Structure formats: C-alpha cells, structure tokens
Amino acid sequence: MKLSDKYFYGKILLFGEYSIILGSKALSVPYRKVKGKLTFTDLQIESDKSSNQSIRKLFNYIGENGLKQYFQIHKFSDYLDEGLIFDSNIPQGYGVGSSGALVAALYNEFGNPEKQLNNLDLKNLFGKIESFFHGKSSGLDPFLCYTNQPVLINQDKSIEILEDIDIENIDNIKIELIDSETTGKTEPLVNLFLEKCQEPIFKKAIETELIKNTNLAIEYFLNYQLNDFQRALNIITLVEFAYFQEMIPDIIKEIWKSSLDTDNIYIKLCGSGGGGYFLKFEF
C-alpha cells in the first residue's frame, strides 16, 4: 500500500470569523509553519492509536451521512486496517486548521476520481465532512488546506482562489499570532453565537458594524489601502471586544484591552476563539 507524500498545511482565517455565518466575506490564508500528512504505523504508540481511531470514526460518519459516493470507500477501509494515521504538528483547538488539513488529506488520498466537483461543491462537501468535528462547518478550512492557496469567500458565496499572500512580509503591517496557552472548542462557541443572534441588539451590531467592516477590511487589505484598512480593523476589534467576551480568554483580554489605548496595535479573533491563537496587527 502506498500513500501520497503530500503535506497539508494549516490556515489562518484573517477575516470573517462568525460574520461569515450571517453572510459576510471571508479571507483565509495558508499557515505553512505547521503541516501534516497521512502515513502508516504499527499503532504501538498511544497517539498513533488515537489518530487511527479518530479517522475511523470520521470514516463511519462519512458512511452514516450519505457521503460514501465521494470516496474510494474500500481503499479507505483497507488503509485504516493497515494502521493509517495523520502525522501532524498542527495544534488541535488552536484555530489553525488541524481538522481542515486532515479532511483535505483524506480527500486527496481517497476521493472518488469519478466525482468531479467544482470549487463551490467541493467546499460544501468538505463542510459536511468537517461538521463531524465542529457540528457546523462552512468547509472553508479544508478547502484552503486542499488548495494551499489564499481563499476569498464573497457575499454571494462564490469562491476566489487568490495569488499567494505572505502575511509575514507585508510592508508596514506586522501580523503575529498570540498564543492564549489554552485550547478552544468551535461547536459550543458557534452555538453560543447563534443564540446571541436572537438578541436584537447583538444581531444589529453584527450586521451593521462587524459584517460591514469585515467586508471593507478585506477589500482594503487586498488593495493595500492602509489608512482605510486600519479604520475598518479598528471597528472590528472594538466590536469583537464588546460583544465576544465569552470567546476571549482572560490572558488575551488583558492584552486586547491594553491595545485599545494605542493607535497602531489591533487584536482580533483568529477563528472561533475560546482559546488557541489570536491575531495581532501592528502598524
């Protein structure tokens, strides 16, 4: 049995966290400092056993949810029995695509070649598969991990694969990840967000401030309109700090609160929050 040697990298959702659920744009980029690939082991190590068992549960989920047609299901099953694992240094619960990279790797290896899907259908399929991990998924993370290119989701749900964006080498903007030193779980936080959207004040803030300025921030960022981008980013960070307190660990709240007194440092969520990484922009 032979496996692809291809690595699948992590991702960073720069803009669109939560607001994408209500129709905003979203921009996600590869995070190539972390990666994973499928391999075989004899399953003697506990972490390898856990990885194999997790993939097996996902395999069963695929079968139970009518998705078998998109996979070479017998090959998938045979490789699991031979000790298939996902060898990865992508931290789990950190918002940088651990489950997305796994889904992308599995589809790359076991996807049904007779099922040719366009980008939107592929993203939607990935969303159904990744829902195993998060309860609800847009499919954006595994789609980006699969293409290994920046991805823009437009308000009409259309997908654009962009030229590479090296976030570590953007003139006059320093983008860093801040480690909250704890992990977060996406599903309960997404459920909390949906509950809070039933509150008129909260939903109005999301629709009139967060969505509007997320869309503007993406436009300004891609067109390198720094002054306009900074203004939109400032509103995003203020709205998120005011309305997403449950998604911000205490250690990050202190850093975030201090940044509000500056005119050149902005902190925001990186994915669903709750733990993992947060984004810092410095001008």
PEVEN-V871515 format. One record per residue. N is the residue number from 1. RES is the residue in one letter. SS is DSSP state (2 for helix, 1 for strand, 0 for the rest). PHI is phi in degrees with one decimal (none if undefined). Layout:
# PEVEN-V871515
[[N/RES/SS/PHI] [N/RES/SS/PHI]]
This chain:
# PEVEN-V871515
[[1/M/0/none] [2/K/0/-124.6] [3/L/0/-115.1] [4/S/0/-63.1] [5/D/0/-88.9] [6/K/0/-70.1] [7/Y/0/-91.5] [8/F/1/-121.1] [9/Y/1/-94.1] [10/G/1/-73.2] [11/K/1/-145.2] [12/I/1/-128.3] [13/L/1/-83.4] [14/L/1/-71.4] [15/F/1/-145.8] [16/G/0/119.0] [17/E/0/-59.3] [18/Y/0/66.3] [19/S/2/-62.6] [20/I/2/-62.5] [21/I/2/-63.4] [22/L/2/-102.6] [23/G/0/106.4] [24/S/0/-78.4] [25/K/0/-70.7] [26/A/1/-147.4] [27/L/1/-130.5] [28/S/1/-127.2] [29/V/1/-130.6] [30/P/1/-64.8] [31/Y/1/-121.2] [32/R/1/-87.4] [33/K/1/-79.7] [34/V/1/-130.0] [35/K/1/-162.0] [36/G/1/-155.5] [37/K/1/-149.5] [38/L/1/-77.5] [39/T/1/-154.4] [40/F/1/-110.2] [41/T/0/-139.6] [42/D/0/-86.3] [43/L/0/61.1] [44/Q/0/-83.7] [45/I/0/-90.3] [46/E/2/-59.7] [47/S/2/-65.6] [48/D/2/-69.5] [49/K/2/-59.6] [50/S/2/-63.0] [51/S/2/-63.5] [52/N/2/-61.9] [53/Q/2/-66.3] [54/S/2/-64.7] [55/I/2/-66.1] [56/R/2/-64.3] [57/K/2/-64.3] [58/L/2/-65.4] [59/F/2/-57.0] [60/N/2/-65.8] [61/Y/2/-61.6] [62/I/2/-59.6] [63/G/2/-67.2] [64/E/2/-76.7] [65/N/0/-115.5] [66/G/0/69.0] [67/L/0/-110.3] [68/K/2/-58.0] [69/Q/2/-61.7] [70/Y/2/-90.8] [71/F/1/-130.9] [72/Q/0/-83.0] [73/I/2/-68.1] [74/H/2/-71.8] [75/K/2/-61.9] [76/F/2/-56.3] [77/S/2/-63.4] [78/D/2/-62.5] [79/Y/2/-69.4] [80/L/2/-61.6] [81/D/2/-66.5] [82/E/0/-89.1] [83/G/0/100.1] [84/L/1/-65.7] [85/I/1/-138.4] [86/F/1/-108.8] [87/D/1/-86.7] [88/S/1/-143.3] [89/N/0/-110.3] [90/I/0/-78.4] [91/P/0/-65.0] [92/Q/0/-84.5] [93/G/0/76.1] [94/Y/0/-112.3] [95/G/0/77.8] [96/V/0/-118.1] [97/G/0/93.3] [98/S/2/-63.5] [99/S/2/-75.7] [100/G/2/-63.1] [101/A/2/-65.6] [102/L/2/-64.5] [103/V/2/-59.5] [104/A/2/-62.1] [105/A/2/-64.8] [106/L/2/-66.8] [107/Y/2/-67.6] [108/N/2/-60.2] [109/E/2/-84.6] [110/F/2/-118.9] [111/G/1/-58.9] [112/N/0/-76.3] [113/P/0/-65.8] [114/E/0/-80.8] [115/K/0/-103.1] [116/Q/0/-91.7] [117/L/0/-112.1] [118/N/0/-75.7] [119/N/2/-59.1] [120/L/2/-65.9] [121/D/2/-65.7] [122/L/2/-67.1] [123/K/2/-61.1] [124/N/2/-65.7] [125/L/2/-62.7] [126/F/2/-60.1] [127/G/2/-62.6] [128/K/2/-64.5] [129/I/2/-71.1] [130/E/2/-70.5] [131/S/2/-60.5] [132/F/2/-54.8] [133/F/2/-88.5] [134/H/2/-117.1] [135/G/0/83.1] [136/K/0/-151.2] [137/S/0/-141.1] [138/S/0/-78.3] [139/G/0/85.8] [140/L/2/-64.2] [141/D/2/-60.6] [142/P/2/-64.4] [143/F/2/-64.4] [144/L/2/-64.6] [145/C/2/-61.0] [146/Y/2/-71.5] [147/T/2/-86.3] [148/N/0/57.1] [149/Q/0/-137.1] [150/P/0/-57.4] [151/V/1/-129.0] [152/L/1/-110.2] [153/I/1/-101.3] [154/N/0/-85.6] [155/Q/0/-66.3] [156/D/0/-86.7] [157/K/0/75.5] [158/S/0/-69.0] [159/I/1/-117.2] [160/E/1/-121.9] [161/I/1/-91.4] [162/L/0/-97.4] [163/E/0/-66.5] [164/D/0/-57.7] [165/I/0/-120.5] [166/D/0/-92.5] [167/I/0/-69.3] [168/E/0/-87.7] [169/N/0/-132.9] [170/I/1/-108.5] [171/D/0/-57.5] [172/N/0/71.7] [173/I/1/-131.1] [174/K/1/-108.1] [175/I/1/-111.5] [176/E/1/-129.5] [177/L/1/-101.4] [178/I/1/-104.8] [179/D/1/-87.0] [180/S/0/-80.1] [181/E/0/62.3] [182/T/0/-150.8] [183/T/0/-102.6] [184/G/0/-127.8] [185/K/0/-116.1] [186/T/2/-70.4] [187/E/2/-56.4] [188/P/2/-65.2] [189/L/2/-74.1] [190/V/2/-64.0] [191/N/2/-61.9] [192/L/2/-63.6] [193/F/2/-59.4] [194/L/2/-64.0] [195/E/2/-64.6] [196/K/2/-66.5] [197/C/0/-67.6] [198/Q/0/-77.7] [199/E/0/-87.1] [200/P/2/-56.3] [201/I/2/-66.2] [202/F/2/-63.7] [203/K/2/-63.1] [204/K/2/-63.5] [205/A/2/-64.2] [206/I/2/-67.0] [207/E/2/-73.1] [208/T/2/-91.1] [209/E/2/-114.5] [210/L/2/-70.2] [211/I/2/-62.9] [212/K/2/-56.5] [213/N/2/-80.7] [214/T/2/-64.0] [215/N/2/-61.3] [216/L/2/-66.8] [217/A/2/-61.0] [218/I/2/-63.5] [219/E/2/-60.4] [220/Y/2/-68.3] [221/F/2/-63.3] [222/L/2/-68.5] [223/N/0/-99.4] [224/Y/0/53.5] [225/Q/0/-96.4] [226/L/2/-62.5] [227/N/2/-64.2] [228/D/2/-66.0] [229/F/2/-61.0] [230/Q/2/-62.2] [231/R/2/-65.3] [232/A/2/-65.6] [233/L/2/-63.2] [234/N/2/-59.6] [235/I/2/-68.1] [236/I/2/-58.3] [237/T/2/-66.6] [238/L/2/-68.0] [239/V/2/-64.8] [240/E/2/-64.9] [241/F/2/-66.8] [242/A/2/-77.4] [243/Y/2/-112.4] [244/F/0/-121.9] [245/Q/2/-58.4] [246/E/2/-67.1] [247/M/2/-92.5] [248/I/0/-118.0] [249/P/0/-62.6] [250/D/2/-57.0] [251/I/2/-62.7] [252/I/2/-81.0] [253/K/2/-57.5] [254/E/2/-65.5] [255/I/2/-64.3] [256/W/2/-62.5] [257/K/2/-60.4] [258/S/2/-64.3] [259/S/2/-66.0] [260/L/0/-66.5] [261/D/0/-89.8] [262/T/0/-105.5] [263/D/0/-118.8] [264/N/0/-139.9] [265/I/1/-124.0] [266/Y/1/-134.7] [267/I/1/-110.8] [268/K/1/-149.4] [269/L/1/-63.8] [270/C/0/-122.2] [271/G/0/90.3] [272/S/0/-81.2] [273/G/0/77.5] [274/G/0/83.8] [275/G/0/172.9] [276/G/0/69.0] [277/Y/1/-92.5] [278/F/1/-125.4] [279/L/1/-99.0] [280/K/1/-122.0] [281/F/1/-109.0] [282/E/1/-127.6] [283/F/0/-106.9]]
